[in-house]
């Protein structure tokens, strides 16, 4: 019988978008503004198939409300910068291929006062 899987952990993605698509994902550095549940889940869906790197920008602190709606925070996270906590959890999901960083800052302030900050990202 033919075996569909290979030794490459990204075999499924390679069959979907080919080698060039996988290379583009692996070389990407994405900036995400905010680290709430939508941003966290979106990044998870990029980190697992081999995103090269990401940076989260957010000045939110994990609160009790986050515990019920963000898979990437725990009770031990309350009071810590949410971008830091989410970055740690996401990079643990694919430590061999994805690096994550964060900046504790108001995204609106960076947009208004440091627009060149975004030049370092591919998306």
N, C-alpha and C positions, 0 to 999 in steps of 0.2 A: 504494500500500500504506500501511496505517496505521503510523505510527511510535509505538512504545510509550514510548520514552524522551523526556524533555523536557530543557530546559536546566537544570532543577533537579536538583542532585546528590543530593537526597533523594527523588527521584521514587518509587523502589521502596518506601520506608518510608511515604510519603504514601498510596500505594495500599493498603498493608497496614493501617495504623492511623489514617489520616486526618489532617487538618490539626490537630485538637486533640491527638492523640497526639504529633505531631511538635513542637508547641509545648510540650507538657509535658516532653518529652525535652530540648528546647533550654533550657528554664528550670530544669531540675533541677540541683542541686548535691549530688553523691553523695559520701559518706565511705566509704572502704574500709579495713578494718583488716587490715594485712598487705599485702605486695607480692610475694608468691611467684608461681609460675606460674599458679595458678588465678585469683588476683586480677587479675593482668596480662592474661590472656586475656579474662576477663569484662569488664574495663574497655575493652579494645580493641573488643569487640563492642558497646559503648555509645558510645565515642568516634567510631568511623567513621560511624554513622548520625546523629550530630549532638548528642550529649550536651553540655549547656551548660558544666558544670564538674565537677571532681572533686578530692578531697583524699585522698591516701594517707597512712596513719599506720602507721609501722613503725620499729623500731629496728635491724633487721637490716642487716648489712654484706654486700655482695656477696662471695661466696667462690667457690672453684673449683667446688664442687658446683652452684652456680647456672648455670654455663656450659652444662651439659648438659641443663638442664630449664627454663630461662627464656629465651624468645626475645628478651626485651627487655634482656638484659645481654650484655656482651662482655668479652673478656679485659682490655680497658682499664678496665672498671668495677670490677675486683677491688679491694677495700679501701674503696670508696665506699659511702655509704648507699644501700641498695637502693631505698628510696622515691624518692630523688632521681633515680637513674638511670632507673627505670621511668617516672617522671613526665615526664622529658625526652623519652623515646622516644614515649610515648603522645601528648603534645601536638604532636609533629612530624607525627603521622598526620592531624590535622585542625586546623591552627593558625588557620584563619579562624573557626572556630565553637566550639572547645573550649579552655577554660583549665584548667590543672592546677596543683595545689600539693601540697606534702607537708609532713609534720611528722615529724621523726626523734624518736620517742618510743615507749615500750612501750604498745601499745594497752590492755593490762590495767591499767596505772597510770592512764591517762586515764579508763577506765571507772570505776575505783574512786575516783579523787580529783577528777576534773573532769567529772562527768556532764553539766553544762550546756554543755560544749564542743560536744556533738552537736546542740544546738538550732539551730545555723546551717545545718544540712543538711536537704535535703528527703527524703533517704533515707540 
